[in-house]
């Protein structure tokens, strides 16, 4: 699921990217749940 990141990424940058990926994943799941509820 996760692509290998270059070594120049620091802990802060990696944490931000991980948070963004988690947020996108959560939004996708939430959208599917809402679609299942509405339809």
mmCIF entry with sequence, helices, sheets and N, C-alpha, C, O atoms, coordinates in Angstrom:
data_MODEL
# 
_entry.id   MODEL 
# 
_entity.id                         1 
_entity.type                       polymer 
_entity.pdbx_number_of_molecules   1 
# 
_entity_poly.entity_id                      1 
_entity_poly.type                           'polypeptide(L)' 
_entity_poly.nstd_linkage                   no 
_entity_poly.nstd_monomer                   no 
_entity_poly.pdbx_seq_one_letter_code       
;(UNK)(UNK)(UNK)(UNK)(UNK)(UNK)(UNK)(UNK)(UNK)(UNK)(UNK)(UNK)(UNK)(UNK)(UNK)(UNK)
(UNK)(UNK)(UNK)(UNK)(UNK)(UNK)(UNK)(UNK)(UNK)(UNK)(UNK)(UNK)(UNK)(UNK)(UNK)(UNK)
(UNK)(UNK)(UNK)(UNK)(UNK)(UNK)(UNK)
;
_entity_poly.pdbx_seq_one_letter_code_can   XXXXXXXXXXXXXXXXXXXXXXXXXXXXXXXXXXXXXXX 
_entity_poly.pdbx_strand_id                 A 
# 
loop_
_entity_poly_seq.entity_id 
_entity_poly_seq.num 
_entity_poly_seq.mon_id 
_entity_poly_seq.hetero 
1 1  UNK n 
1 2  UNK n 
1 3  UNK n 
1 4  UNK n 
1 5  UNK n 
1 6  UNK n 
1 7  UNK n 
1 8  UNK n 
1 9  UNK n 
1 10 UNK n 
1 11 UNK n 
1 12 UNK n 
1 13 UNK n 
1 14 UNK n 
1 15 UNK n 
1 16 UNK n 
1 17 UNK n 
1 18 UNK n 
1 19 UNK n 
1 20 UNK n 
1 21 UNK n 
1 22 UNK n 
1 23 UNK n 
1 24 UNK n 
1 25 UNK n 
1 26 UNK n 
1 27 UNK n 
1 28 UNK n 
1 29 UNK n 
1 30 UNK n 
1 31 UNK n 
1 32 UNK n 
1 33 UNK n 
1 34 UNK n 
1 35 UNK n 
1 36 UNK n 
1 37 UNK n 
1 38 UNK n 
1 39 UNK n 
# 
_struct_asym.id          A 
_struct_asym.entity_id   1 
# 
_struct_conf.conf_type_id            HELX_P 
_struct_conf.id                      HELX_P1 
_struct_conf.pdbx_PDB_helix_id       AA1 
_struct_conf.beg_label_comp_id       UNK 
_struct_conf.beg_label_asym_id       A 
_struct_conf.beg_label_seq_id        11 
_struct_conf.pdbx_beg_PDB_ins_code   ? 
_struct_conf.end_label_comp_id       UNK 
_struct_conf.end_label_asym_id       A 
_struct_conf.end_label_seq_id        38 
_struct_conf.pdbx_end_PDB_ins_code   ? 
_struct_conf.beg_auth_comp_id        UNK 
_struct_conf.beg_auth_asym_id        A 
_struct_conf.beg_auth_seq_id         11 
_struct_conf.end_auth_comp_id        UNK 
_struct_conf.end_auth_asym_id        A 
_struct_conf.end_auth_seq_id         38 
_struct_conf.pdbx_PDB_helix_class    1 
_struct_conf.details                 ? 
_struct_conf.pdbx_PDB_helix_length   28 
# 
_struct_conf_type.id          HELX_P 
_struct_conf_type.criteria    ? 
_struct_conf_type.reference   ? 
# 
loop_
_atom_site.group_PDB 
_atom_site.id 
_atom_site.type_symbol 
_atom_site.label_atom_id 
_atom_site.label_alt_id 
_atom_site.label_comp_id 
_atom_site.label_asym_id 
_atom_site.label_entity_id 
_atom_site.label_seq_id 
_atom_site.pdbx_PDB_ins_code 
_atom_site.Cartn_x 
_atom_site.Cartn_y 
_atom_site.Cartn_z 
_atom_site.occupancy 
_atom_site.B_iso_or_equiv 
_atom_site.pdbx_formal_charge 
_atom_site.auth_seq_id 
_atom_site.auth_comp_id 
_atom_site.auth_asym_id 
_atom_site.auth_atom_id 
_atom_site.pdbx_PDB_model_num 
ATOM 1   N N  . UNK A 1 1  ? 0.836   -1.194 0.000  1.00 0.00 ? 1  UNK A N  1 
ATOM 2   C CA . UNK A 1 1  ? 0.000   0.000  0.000  1.00 0.00 ? 1  UNK A CA 1 
ATOM 3   C C  . UNK A 1 1  ? 0.876   1.251  0.000  1.00 0.00 ? 1  UNK A C  1 
ATOM 4   O O  . UNK A 1 1  ? 0.664   2.176  -0.784 1.00 0.00 ? 1  UNK A O  1 
ATOM 5   N N  . UNK A 1 2  ? 1.863   1.259  0.895  1.00 0.00 ? 2  UNK A N  1 
ATOM 6   C CA . UNK A 1 2  ? 2.735   2.429  0.974  1.00 0.00 ? 2  UNK A CA 1 
ATOM 7   C C  . UNK A 1 2  ? 3.900   2.281  0.012  1.00 0.00 ? 2  UNK A C  1 
ATOM 8   O O  . UNK A 1 2  ? 4.549   1.236  -0.034 1.00 0.00 ? 2  UNK A O  1 
ATOM 9   N N  . UNK A 1 3  ? 4.162   3.322  -0.750 1.00 0.00 ? 3  UNK A N  1 
ATOM 10  C CA . UNK A 1 3  ? 5.338   3.320  -1.624 1.00 0.00 ? 3  UNK A CA 1 
ATOM 11  C C  . UNK A 1 3  ? 6.568   3.654  -0.798 1.00 0.00 ? 3  UNK A C  1 
ATOM 12  O O  . UNK A 1 3  ? 6.491   4.363  0.205  1.00 0.00 ? 3  UNK A O  1 
ATOM 13  N N  . UNK A 1 4  ? 7.708   3.127  -1.242 1.00 0.00 ? 4  UNK A N  1 
ATOM 14  C CA . UNK A 1 4  ? 8.946   3.415  -0.518 1.00 0.00 ? 4  UNK A CA 1 
ATOM 15  C C  . UNK A 1 4  ? 9.304   4.879  -0.721 1.00 0.00 ? 4  UNK A C  1 
ATOM 16  O O  . UNK A 1 4  ? 9.307   5.387  -1.843 1.00 0.00 ? 4  UNK A O  1 
ATOM 17  N N  . UNK A 1 5  ? 9.607   5.547  0.392  1.00 0.00 ? 5  UNK A N  1 
ATOM 18  C CA . UNK A 1 5  ? 9.929   6.968  0.326  1.00 0.00 ? 5  UNK A CA 1 
ATOM 19  C C  . UNK A 1 5  ? 11.434  7.157  0.276  1.00 0.00 ? 5  UNK A C  1 
ATOM 20  O O  . UNK A 1 5  ? 12.179  6.367  0.857  1.00 0.00 ? 5  UNK A O  1 
ATOM 21  N N  . UNK A 1 6  ? 11.890  8.199  -0.414 1.00 0.00 ? 6  UNK A N  1 
ATOM 22  C CA . UNK A 1 6  ? 13.322  8.491  -0.438 1.00 0.00 ? 6  UNK A CA 1 
ATOM 23  C C  . UNK A 1 6  ? 13.824  8.807  0.963  1.00 0.00 ? 6  UNK A C  1 
ATOM 24  O O  . UNK A 1 6  ? 13.051  9.206  1.834  1.00 0.00 ? 6  UNK A O  1 
ATOM 25  N N  . UNK A 1 7  ? 15.129  8.626  1.174  1.00 0.00 ? 7  UNK A N  1 
ATOM 26  C CA . UNK A 1 7  ? 15.697  8.817  2.508  1.00 0.00 ? 7  UNK A CA 1 
ATOM 27  C C  . UNK A 1 7  ? 15.733  10.280 2.910  1.00 0.00 ? 7  UNK A C  1 
ATOM 28  O O  . UNK A 1 7  ? 15.902  10.580 4.092  1.00 0.00 ? 7  UNK A O  1 
ATOM 29  N N  . UNK A 1 8  ? 15.578  11.218 1.946  1.00 0.00 ? 8  UNK A N  1 
ATOM 30  C CA . UNK A 1 8  ? 15.679  12.623 2.343  1.00 0.00 ? 8  UNK A CA 1 
ATOM 31  C C  . UNK A 1 8  ? 14.443  13.081 3.118  1.00 0.00 ? 8  UNK A C  1 
ATOM 32  O O  . UNK A 1 8  ? 14.450  14.149 3.729  1.00 0.00 ? 8  UNK A O  1 
ATOM 33  N N  . UNK A 1 9  ? 13.387  12.272 3.092  1.00 0.00 ? 9  UNK A N  1 
ATOM 34  C CA . UNK A 1 9  ? 12.200  12.650 3.860  1.00 0.00 ? 9  UNK A CA 1 
ATOM 35  C C  . UNK A 1 9  ? 12.502  12.531 5.343  1.00 0.00 ? 9  UNK A C  1 
ATOM 36  O O  . UNK A 1 9  ? 12.974  11.494 5.808  1.00 0.00 ? 9  UNK A O  1 
ATOM 37  N N  . UNK A 1 10 ? 12.228  13.595 6.080  1.00 0.00 ? 10 UNK A N  1 
ATOM 38  C CA . UNK A 1 10 ? 12.463  13.578 7.525  1.00 0.00 ? 10 UNK A CA 1 
ATOM 39  C C  . UNK A 1 10 ? 11.256  13.038 8.259  1.00 0.00 ? 10 UNK A C  1 
ATOM 40  O O  . UNK A 1 10 ? 10.243  12.710 7.642  1.00 0.00 ? 10 UNK A O  1 
ATOM 41  N N  . UNK A 1 11 ? 11.360  12.943 9.574  1.00 0.00 ? 11 UNK A N  1 
ATOM 42  C CA . UNK A 1 11 ? 10.260  12.417 10.376 1.00 0.00 ? 11 UNK A CA 1 
ATOM 43  C C  . UNK A 1 11 ? 9.023   13.282 10.262 1.00 0.00 ? 11 UNK A C  1 
ATOM 44  O O  . UNK A 1 11 ? 7.909   12.763 10.180 1.00 0.00 ? 11 UNK A O  1 
ATOM 45  N N  . UNK A 1 12 ? 9.200   14.606 10.256 1.00 0.00 ? 12 UNK A N  1 
ATOM 46  C CA . UNK A 1 12 ? 8.053   15.513 10.204 1.00 0.00 ? 12 UNK A CA 1 
ATOM 47  C C  . UNK A 1 12 ? 7.351   15.378 8.851  1.00 0.00 ? 12 UNK A C  1 
ATOM 48  O O  . UNK A 1 12 ? 6.126   15.275 8.795  1.00 0.00 ? 12 UNK A O  1 
ATOM 49  N N  . UNK A 1 13 ? 8.124   15.379 7.765  1.00 0.00 ? 13 UNK A N  1 
ATOM 50  C CA . UNK A 1 13 ? 7.520   15.264 6.435  1.00 0.00 ? 13 UNK A CA 1 
ATOM 51  C C  . UNK A 1 13 ? 6.792   13.929 6.302  1.00 0.00 ? 13 UNK A C  1 
ATOM 52  O O  . UNK A 1 13 ? 5.691   13.866 5.756  1.00 0.00 ? 13 UNK A O  1 
ATOM 53  N N  . UNK A 1 14 ? 7.419   12.855 6.809  1.00 0.00 ? 14 UNK A N  1 
ATOM 54  C CA . UNK A 1 14 ? 6.791   11.536 6.712  1.00 0.00 ? 14 UNK A CA 1 
ATOM 55  C C  . UNK A 1 14 ? 5.498   11.505 7.528  1.00 0.00 ? 14 UNK A C  1 
ATOM 56  O O  . UNK A 1 14 ? 4.508   10.911 7.100  1.00 0.00 ? 14 UNK A O  1 
ATOM 57  N N  . UNK A 1 15 ? 5.504   12.145 8.703  1.00 0.00 ? 15 UNK A N  1 
ATOM 58  C CA . UNK A 1 15 ? 4.298   12.167 9.536  1.00 0.00 ? 15 UNK A CA 1 
ATOM 59  C C  . UNK A 1 15 ? 3.175   12.913 8.824  1.00 0.00 ? 15 UNK A C  1 
ATOM 60  O O  . UNK A 1 15 ? 2.019   12.492 8.858  1.00 0.00 ? 15 UNK A O  1 
ATOM 61  N N  . UNK A 1 16 ? 3.525   14.029 8.176  1.00 0.00 ? 16 UNK A N  1 
ATOM 62  C CA . UNK A 1 16 ? 2.508   14.806 7.455  1.00 0.00 ? 16 UNK A CA 1 
ATOM 63  C C  . UNK A 1 16 ? 1.952   13.985 6.296  1.00 0.00 ? 16 UNK A C  1 
ATOM 64  O O  . UNK A 1 16 ? 0.740   13.947 6.085  1.00 0.00 ? 16 UNK A O  1 
ATOM 65  N N  . UNK A 1 17 ? 2.834   13.329 5.547  1.00 0.00 ? 17 UNK A N  1 
ATOM 66  C CA . UNK A 1 17 ? 2.374   12.520 4.415  1.00 0.00 ? 17 UNK A CA 1 
ATOM 67  C C  . UNK A 1 17 ? 1.512   11.367 4.906  1.00 0.00 ? 17 UNK A C  1 
ATOM 68  O O  . UNK A 1 17 ? 0.490   11.053 4.295  1.00 0.00 ? 17 UNK A O  1 
ATOM 69  N N  . UNK A 1 18 ? 1.914   10.730 6.006  1.00 0.00 ? 18 UNK A N  1 
ATOM 70  C CA . UNK A 1 18 ? 1.135   9.616  6.551  1.00 0.00 ? 18 UNK A CA 1 
ATOM 71  C C  . UNK A 1 18 ? -0.243  10.107 6.992  1.00 0.00 ? 18 UNK A C  1 
ATOM 72  O O  . UNK A 1 18 ? -1.245  9.424  6.784  1.00 0.00 ? 18 UNK A O  1 
ATOM 73  N N  . UNK A 1 19 ? -0.291  11.296 7.601  1.00 0.00 ? 19 UNK A N  1 
ATOM 74  C CA . UNK A 1 19 ? -1.571  11.848 8.043  1.00 0.00 ? 19 UNK A CA 1 
ATOM 75  C C  . UNK A 1 19 ? -2.469  12.144 6.844  1.00 0.00 ? 19 UNK A C  1 
ATOM 76  O O  . UNK A 1 19 ? -3.673  11.895 6.890  1.00 0.00 ? 19 UNK A O  1 
ATOM 77  N N  . UNK A 1 20 ? -1.879  12.676 5.769  1.00 0.00 ? 20 UNK A N  1 
ATOM 78  C CA . UNK A 1 20 ? -2.663  12.981 4.569  1.00 0.00 ? 20 UNK A CA 1 
ATOM 79  C C  . UNK A 1 20 ? -3.200  11.693 3.954  1.00 0.00 ? 20 UNK A C  1 
ATOM 80  O O  . UNK A 1 20 ? -4.362  11.633 3.552  1.00 0.00 ? 20 UNK A O  1 
ATOM 81  N N  . UNK A 1 21 ? -2.355  10.657 3.880  1.00 0.00 ? 21 UNK A N  1 
ATOM 82  C CA . UNK A 1 21 ? -2.807  9.382  3.322  1.00 0.00 ? 21 UNK A CA 1 
ATOM 83  C C  . UNK A 1 21 ? -3.926  8.795  4.179  1.00 0.00 ? 21 UNK A C  1 
ATOM 84  O O  . UNK A 1 21 ? -4.910  8.277  3.651  1.00 0.00 ? 21 UNK A O  1 
ATOM 85  N N  . UNK A 1 22 ? -3.776  8.874  5.496  1.00 0.00 ? 22 UNK A N  1 
ATOM 86  C CA . UNK A 1 22 ? -4.804  8.335  6.386  1.00 0.00 ? 22 UNK A CA 1 
ATOM 87  C C  . UNK A 1 22 ? -6.105  9.115  6.217  1.00 0.00 ? 22 UNK A C  1 
ATOM 88  O O  . UNK A 1 22 ? -7.188  8.530  6.219  1.00 0.00 ? 22 UNK A O  1 
ATOM 89  N N  . UNK A 1 23 ? -5.996  10.440 6.072  1.00 0.00 ? 23 UNK A N  1 
ATOM 90  C CA . UNK A 1 23 ? -7.190  11.271 5.907  1.00 0.00 ? 23 UNK A CA 1 
ATOM 91  C C  . UNK A 1 23 ? -7.899  10.929 4.599  1.00 0.00 ? 23 UNK A C  1 
ATOM 92  O O  . UNK A 1 23 ? -9.124  10.812 4.566  1.00 0.00 ? 23 UNK A O  1 
ATOM 93  N N  . UNK A 1 24 ? -7.126  10.767 3.516  1.00 0.00 ? 24 UNK A N  1 
ATOM 94  C CA . UNK A 1 24 ? -7.728  10.419 2.228  1.00 0.00 ? 24 UNK A CA 1 
ATOM 95  C C  . UNK A 1 24 ? -8.428  9.066  2.316  1.00 0.00 ? 24 UNK A C  1 
ATOM 96  O O  . UNK A 1 24 ? -9.529  8.896  1.792  1.00 0.00 ? 24 UNK A O  1 
ATOM 97  N N  . UNK A 1 25 ? -7.776  8.092  2.989  1.00 0.00 ? 25 UNK A N  1 
ATOM 98  C CA . UNK A 1 25 ? -8.367  6.764  3.133  1.00 0.00 ? 25 UNK A CA 1 
ATOM 99  C C  . UNK A 1 25 ? -9.663  6.849  3.937  1.00 0.00 ? 25 UNK A C  1 
ATOM 100 O O  . UNK A 1 25 ? -10.659 6.216  3.589  1.00 0.00 ? 25 UNK A O  1 
ATOM 101 N N  . UNK A 1 26 ? -9.643  7.645  5.030  1.00 0.00 ? 26 UNK A N  1 
ATOM 102 C CA . UNK A 1 26 ? -10.829 7.800  5.871  1.00 0.00 ? 26 UNK A CA 1 
ATOM 103 C C  . UNK A 1 26 ? -11.963 8.441  5.083  1.00 0.00 ? 26 UNK A C  1 
ATOM 104 O O  . UNK A 1 26 ? -13.117 8.034  5.214  1.00 0.00 ? 26 UNK A O  1 
ATOM 105 N N  . UNK A 1 27 ? -11.644 9.443  4.262  1.00 0.00 ? 27 UNK A N  1 
ATOM 106 C CA . UNK A 1 27 ? -12.673 10.114 3.476  1.00 0.00 ? 27 UNK A CA 1 
ATOM 107 C C  . UNK A 1 27 ? -13.292 9.153  2.467  1.00 0.00 ? 27 UNK A C  1 
ATOM 108 O O  . UNK A 1 27 ? -14.501 9.186  2.240  1.00 0.00 ? 27 UNK A O  1 
ATOM 109 N N  . UNK A 1 28 ? -12.464 8.292  1.856  1.00 0.00 ? 28 UNK A N  1 
ATOM 110 C CA . UNK A 1 28 ? -12.992 7.317  0.897  1.00 0.00 ? 28 UNK A CA 1 
ATOM 111 C C  . UNK A 1 28 ? -13.951 6.355  1.594  1.00 0.00 ? 28 UNK A C  1 
ATOM 112 O O  . UNK A 1 28 ? -15.031 6.064  1.079  1.00 0.00 ? 28 UNK A O  1 
ATOM 113 N N  . UNK A 1 29 ? -13.552 5.859  2.773  1.00 0.00 ? 29 UNK A N  1 
ATOM 114 C CA . UNK A 1 29 ? -14.412 4.928  3.509  1.00 0.00 ? 29 UNK A CA 1 
ATOM 115 C C  . UNK A 1 29 ? -15.704 5.622  3.916  1.00 0.00 ? 29 UNK A C  1 
ATOM 116 O O  . UNK A 1 29 ? -16.786 5.047  3.796  1.00 0.00 ? 29 UNK A O  1 
ATOM 117 N N  . UNK A 1 30 ? -15.592 6.866  4.399  1.00 0.00 ? 30 UNK A N  1 
ATOM 118 C CA . UNK A 1 30 ? -16.779 7.608  4.827  1.00 0.00 ? 30 UNK A CA 1 
ATOM 119 C C  . UNK A 1 30 ? -17.724 7.826  3.647  1.00 0.00 ? 30 UNK A C  1 
ATOM 120 O O  . UNK A 1 30 ? -18.941 7.716  3.794  1.00 0.00 ? 30 UNK A O  1 
ATOM 121 N N  . UNK A 1 31 ? -17.157 8.139  2.467  1.00 0.00 ? 31 UNK A N  1 
ATOM 122 C CA . UNK A 1 31 ? -17.993 8.360  1.282  1.00 0.00 ? 31 UNK A CA 1 
ATOM 123 C C  . UNK A 1 31 ? -18.738 7.082  0.913  1.00 0.00 ? 31 UNK A C  1 
ATOM 124 O O  . UNK A 1 31 ? -19.923 7.129  0.585  1.00 0.00 ? 31 UNK A O  1 
ATOM 125 N N  . UNK A 1 32 ? -18.047 5.933  0.963  1.00 0.00 ? 32 UNK A N  1 
ATOM 126 C CA . UNK A 1 32 ? -18.702 4.669  0.621  1.00 0.00 ? 32 UNK A CA 1 
ATOM 127 C C  . UNK A 1 32 ? -19.809 4.357  1.614  1.00 0.00 ? 32 UNK A C  1 
ATOM 128 O O  . UNK A 1 32 ? -20.872 3.869  1.231  1.00 0.00 ? 32 UNK A O  1 
ATOM 129 N N  . UNK A 1 33 ? -19.561 4.639  2.895  1.00 0.00 ? 33 UNK A N  1 
ATOM 130 C CA . UNK A 1 33 ? -20.589 4.384  3.908  1.00 0.00 ? 33 UNK A CA 1 
ATOM 131 C C  . UNK A 1 33 ? -21.801 5.278  3.657  1.00 0.00 ? 33 UNK A C  1 
ATOM 132 O O  . UNK A 1 33 ? -22.940 4.816  3.736  1.00 0.00 ? 33 UNK A O  1 
ATOM 133 N N  . UNK A 1 34 ? -21.563 6.558  3.355  1.00 0.00 ? 34 UNK A N  1 
ATOM 134 C CA . UNK A 1 34 ? -22.680 7.473  3.099  1.00 0.00 ? 34 UNK A CA 1 
ATOM 135 C C  . UNK A 1 34 ? -23.460 7.041  1.865  1.00 0.00 ? 34 UNK A C  1 
ATOM 136 O O  . UNK A 1 34 ? -24.689 7.105  1.859  1.00 0.00 ? 34 UNK A O  1 
ATOM 137 N N  . UNK A 1 35 ? -22.761 6.602  0.821  1.00 0.00 ? 35 UNK A N  1 
ATOM 138 C CA . UNK A 1 35 ? -23.451 6.151  -0.394 1.00 0.00 ? 35 UNK A CA 1 
ATOM 139 C C  . UNK A 1 35 ? -24.311 4.934  -0.074 1.00 0.00 ? 35 UNK A C  1 
ATOM 140 O O  . UNK A 1 35 ? -25.440 4.825  -0.551 1.00 0.00 ? 35 UNK A O  1 
ATOM 141 N N  . UNK A 1 36 ? -23.774 4.012  0.740  1.00 0.00 ? 36 UNK A N  1 
ATOM 142 C CA . UNK A 1 36 ? -24.551 2.819  1.095  1.00 0.00 ? 36 UNK A CA 1 
ATOM 143 C C  . UNK A 1 36 ? -25.770 3.193  1.923  1.00 0.00 ? 36 UNK A C  1 
ATOM 144 O O  . UNK A 1 36 ? -26.814 2.551  1.803  1.00 0.00 ? 36 UNK A O  1 
ATOM 145 N N  . UNK A 1 37 ? -25.659 4.211  2.755  1.00 0.00 ? 37 UNK A N  1 
ATOM 146 C CA . UNK A 1 37 ? -26.799 4.624  3.585  1.00 0.00 ? 37 UNK A CA 1 
ATOM 147 C C  . UNK A 1 37 ? -27.857 5.331  2.736  1.00 0.00 ? 37 UNK A C  1 
ATOM 148 O O  . UNK A 1 37 ? -29.054 5.086  2.887  1.00 0.00 ? 37 UNK A O  1 
ATOM 149 N N  . UNK A 1 38 ? -27.394 6.218  1.834  1.00 0.00 ? 38 UNK A N  1 
ATOM 150 C CA . UNK A 1 38 ? -28.339 7.005  1.040  1.00 0.00 ? 38 UNK A CA 1 
ATOM 151 C C  . UNK A 1 38 ? -29.074 6.124  0.035  1.00 0.00 ? 38 UNK A C  1 
ATOM 152 O O  . UNK A 1 38 ? -30.295 6.208  -0.099 1.00 0.00 ? 38 UNK A O  1 
ATOM 153 N N  . UNK A 1 39 ? -28.318 5.272  -0.674 1.00 0.00 ? 39 UNK A N  1 
ATOM 154 C CA . UNK A 1 39 ? -28.954 4.458  -1.715 1.00 0.00 ? 39 UNK A CA 1 
ATOM 155 C C  . UNK A 1 39 ? -29.327 3.089  -1.173 1.00 0.00 ? 39 UNK A C  1 
ATOM 156 O O  . UNK A 1 39 ? -29.874 2.264  -1.905 1.00 0.00 ? 39 UNK A O  1 
# 
